[in-house]
Amino acid sequence: MEVASDDEVVLYQTELLQLFSEEDEVRPFFERLDEELNKVNQFYKSKESEFLERGETLNKQLQILKDLKQILDGDRRRSSDILSRSSSTYDSNFSEGTPGLHDSSPEISETDEVIAALERNGVKFMNSTAAAGASGAKKKNAGKPKVAMRIDIPATTPTRTISAVTSMLWEDLINNPTKQDPAAAAAGSFISRKKMQCAEKMIRTAFVELYRGLELLKTYSSLNMVAFTKILKKFDKVSKQQASASYLKAVKRSHFISSDKVVRLMDEVECIFTKHFTNNDRKRAMKFLRPQQQKDSHMVTFFSGLFTGVFVSLFGIYIIMAHLSGIFSPTTETAYMETVYPVFSVFALFSLHLFLYGCNLLMWKNTRINYNFIFEFAPNTALKYRDAFLICTTLMTSVVGALVIHLLLSAAAFSPTHVDTIPGILLLVFITLLVCPFDIFYRPTRYCFLRIIRNIICSPLYKVLMVDFFMADQLTSQIPLLRHLESTACNFLAGSFKTHQYSTCKNGQLYRQLVYVISFSPYYWRAMQCARRWFDESDLNHLANMGKYVSAMVAAGARLTYATQSNSLWFGVVLVTSIVATAYQLYWDFVKDWGLLNPNSRNPWLRDDLILKKKSIYFISIALNVVLRVAWIESIMRFRINPVQTHLLDFFLASLEVIRRGHWNFYRLENEHLNNVGKFRAVKTVPLPFREAESD
């Protein structure tokens, strides 16, 4: 292989290319093969140098962490020794006080050696002996050492967020002169054991991501070697020439095959991680560095099919029994629709959403969309599409079984007070199962779901991740479910299941106000997430996105008011606000979330890269999303005849919105995946904790 160097770029040209004339048909093949070889080499070298630099930075961060922890341990031992010697001094009437102070000099000198080593690496201590020059000043300030280095702990929790905002306001409004004096600004940065724990966790996560990146780069090298081998074998077979052996020798001498820096760095990371983060337990270390994915179980598929069949059978029985008992007749519909219908709707809408999520998982897997990386799910505990289908079918089988039992007990003349509590008991059972602390029924998934819901409700105090605002978008499509939960809780608290008097929860002033709160909450949470992302990233697109949810809140409030005050004024307000909100949402769906409607792309009015082969599917999806987005028209047209049909129509429209959201999910993650691929993002970028204060 001939290597031609042009400054920093090394180009590879094989000797085989010289064996063919310009008119030879084989020459373009080897020219293209040389181009691909150069692409692979240059990409490999750039990523290799990036990971080597990252590894060197992490080694420095780890060394600083070790030295700072040694200082903290020395200060804690010295403080406990001073306290114990002080108590013994008081007992002996100060007879041995002076020798006791001189005994701590070896520990002080040991700490000073560590501080001096850190100072040589650029870490400046504000109250160290080397900086102060006098041990008397050291004894006066015997507390936690102050450093001229920031410990950047991300504001991912409410306490850290409030602390960060308070510190920022204090520096900007009160303590502004310290900006001209970096040393004075850094003097308030103390080292604490809690900060050290957070810093250690950040560095550990950074080592894990570095190792995963190195694994991917190693896989990239082996896959390209296999690709070159297969291409050349195919060439030999078609052209009936024996050129593969010579070219493969050239490929094996290229950088992406001959370099062993990645392998050596992987071994180094394994040793460092095992030694410093798992107490020399290599088996435990490899669980972090190489987490094993769950194997697919045929039992999951079997039980999904079993519960699907049972659900269909029970639902058929329920329809027949409901028709024979006449529970939907005008005389009996009130009690049943107020007690059973809300709980059934909650489970039905949730199960439908879960079923569509399972379909999304199946589609993402088949199209090779890396949803685990996008959502930052652990591969060994992430929910798979078979698991989602199993949870969905189990849930609906239990619910329909409870409905059948409810009808049987009602037909057997049991007390309505006891029978009508069955839906509420079923709801409480599932809530208990959701928070169950035992490692059963997908506990990692359940706790992940609860943690995400907590982050959403406490917005904007928690740092917003992709999975957080993705789930918040799901909640904006489940407002009917939240309203059914609120009405069920109100009926239980008001004792309506016993008295069968539902006026308290239907006409009460508090209930009417709660309807607005429930309808606004998902949009408010999502708007606060956008505000937090703008605060963290300073991207004005997040403020524009927040405007979309504010317009949706205004439109929802207008429709709720029009439902109680039906006049021409509110009709006009509903029409204007809903049209504006719908247009805003459609633009954001297609242009921002899906990345479509680009007239200058390679695929007109779509985008440059498409995962699905048929372009017509995208245009059909655009039309379907438009139709389902304007389903609010029913709220002002009011196609209702009696209360039963009203409830059924509301449930149908709520189901359409859930279906629209499931349909939206696929294209949202497709666009996110293509953005990651275009920017070669395959591992998380973990921020590092230590940096010099002067860099601010």
Secondary structure, DSSP 8 states (H G I E B T S, - for coil): -EEEEETTEEEEE-GGGGGS-TT-TTHHHHHHHHHHHHHHHHHHHHHHHHHHHHHHHHHHHHHHHHHHHHHHHHHHHHHHHHHHHHHHHHHTTTTTHHHHHHHTHHHHHHHHHHHHHHHHTT--BTT-HHHH--HHHHHHT-SS-BBSEEE-----SHHHHHHHHHHHHIIIIISGGGGG-HHHHHTT-B--HHHHHHHHHHHHHHHHHHHHHHHHHHHHHHHHHHHHHHHHHHHHHHH----HHHHHHHHHHSHHHH--HHHHHHHHHHHHHHHHHSTT-HHHHHHHHS-------HHHHHHHHHHHHHHHHHHHHHHHHHHHHTTTSTTTHHHHHHHHHHHHHHHHHHHHHHHHHHHHHHHHHHTT--HHHHHT--TTT---HHHHHHHHHHHHHHHHHHHHHHHHHHHTT--HHHHTTHHHHHHHHHHHHHT--SS-SSHHHHHHHHHHHHHHHTTTSS---HHHHHHHHHHHT-HHHHHHHHHHHHHHHHTHHHH---HHHHH-HHHHHHHHHHHHHHHHHHHHHHHHHHHHH--HHHHHHHHHHHHHHHHHHHHHHHHHS-SHHHHHHHHHHHHHHHHHHHHIIIIIIS---BTTSSSTTB-S--SSS-HHHHHHHHHHHHHHHTTTHHHHH---SSHHHHHHHHHHHHHHHHHHHHHHHHHHHHHHHHHHHHTT--S-----SEEEGGG-
